[in-house]
Amino acid sequence: MTASPVAVITGAYRGLGLETARQLAEQGHRVVLTARREAEGRAAAERLAAAGQDVRFAQLDVTAAESIRALRDMLKRDYGRIDVLVNNAGIFPDPSPGSPAASIFEAELDTIRSAFETNTLAALRLCQQLIPLMEGRGCVVNVSSGMGQLSEMNGCCPAYRLSKTALNAVTRIFADELQGTDIRINSVCPGWVRTDMGGPDATLPVEEGARGIVWAATLPADGPTGGFFRHGERIPW
């Protein structure tokens, strides 16, 4: 019998990451739920496991190269290969939208660097280390945002916007270099979701926001790659 597919999700102890873990586990995936905060991550994985899902916790600091390598080594040892990578971990380090401090004129370069480190470079490192474990077939989802769309770029929040625009470029570059394989890699905007980052006024429940991520994480070998999607529909870069 073929073993159930293995899905790795970063930043998954709450919000979209946790809901993505739940939905993929319900579809039969063996889920590796990762988080930097060990206590919270372990508790989240245990709740899903207690509900009968095949979910385990792995501590991961996405900004630390040695932590990513340790995750890779564990996955190779315990699973042999993976089928899904969801780069969900992210931060919104800018001041609150609408405040004068959120202007690009006031932006601190250290704030922009921190956004790039977590939102862009971490996903790049994870792709470098974990895509080889897919052995030529699987799905990568880079959780992006409409705030990173060049076609609809507005002012404010430059750290978050720039890091997500760059993440979309990471998606495109990997997609091009993965031609000839059955690995699908796409950027997904989940929409404005009621999470700690999205806030209570957001328009979408977390269950709906995660569906688009799960859709991209379960594409067939002939599915789209190198695209930008929201709720399963292609959107402009």
Secondary structure as UniProt FT lines:
FT   STRAND          6..9
FT   HELIX           15..26
FT   TURN            27..28
FT   STRAND          30..35
FT   HELIX           38..50
FT   TURN            51..52
FT   STRAND          55..59
FT   TURN            62..63
FT   HELIX           65..78
FT   STRAND          84..87
FT   TURN            97..98
FT   HELIX           100..102
FT   TURN            104..106
FT   HELIX           109..115
FT   HELIX           116..121
FT   HELIX           122..130
FT   HELIX           131..134
FT   TURN            135..136
FT   STRAND          137..143
FT   HELIX           146..148
FT   HELIX           150..152
FT   HELIX           158..177
FT   TURN            178..180
FT   STRAND          182..188
FT   TURN            196..198
FT   TURN            200..201
FT   HELIX           206..217
FT   TURN            221..222
FT   STRAND          228..230
FT   TURN            231..232
FT   STRAND          233..234
//
